[in-house]
Amino acid sequence: MSDPRWSVIIPAFNEALRLPRYLDEVVGYFEDRGEPYEVLVADDGSTDTTADVVQAMARAHTQVHLLRSAANRGKGDAVRRGMLAAAGDLRLFADADGATPISELKRLEAALQAGADVAIGSRVKPDPAVSVSARPHRVAAGRVFNWLVSWTGLTDIGDSQCGFKAFTAPAARDLFPRVQRQGFGFDVELLLLAQARGWRITEVPVNWSDQPGSKSGVLTDGPRMLGEILLARLRIHPRP
C-alpha cells in the first residue's frame, strides 16, 4: 500500500451518535479523490460505543484506524497522539461533530500548496463564498476569547479555536511533540509554538455550522481555557 498523501485525525470522546455520519463523509470524500489516505480516530477514553463505531468502519475500510486511550485526557492529548501516529505528507485534524464539512479540506490544501506550513480554518475571516452558522452567545464569547488570545502574543490570527487545521508533515513532526496542553487550550499553544518556531501560518475562511451536543461551554470551560492559554504563553514567551 502506498504511503498516504493525507492523514485525517479525528479526536473523539463519547461520539457514538455524531461520529458515524462524519466518518462516512470523510471516507466517501477521500474514496472519490482516489489517492492514498488514512483516517485515525483518537478515542479519548470514551465510555460509550465510539470504539465499536470506528472498528465497524475499519472492517469495511482498511484506511480507518482506532487509537484508543484508556483514560480521558483531553482533546489536545487525543490530537497529539493522532498526529504522532500519522504517516501522511499532509495532516488534518477535524472535530468529530462535522461542523466543518470535510470538503472544506480543499481550501486548506490550496493554502499549503501555496507555501503555508500550517493552514487553519477560520469562522471570522470574511469571505462571501462561505457561510458560518453559530448561536449568538457563542459568537460573542468567541470574540472575547480571541481578544484575550491576542494578548498572549498570538498575532494576526482571528480564530484560534476552529477545530479544522492542516499541517505539512515537517511542521507536524516538529510541533506536536512539543505540545503540553491537553485540554481545549492546546490550539493556542500549538499556534504560539508554530509562530515561535518560524512556521508559516495561513488562516483560511471555511464553511462552518454549529452542531448540537457540544462538549464545551462558555461558562464551564472558559475559565479553564483561559488558564491554559496563560500557561502556554508563560512557557513559550516567558518574558512580560
Order of alpha helices (4+ residues) and beta strands (2+ residues): beta-alpha-beta-alpha-beta-alpha-beta-alpha-beta-beta-alpha-beta-alpha-alpha-beta-beta-alpha
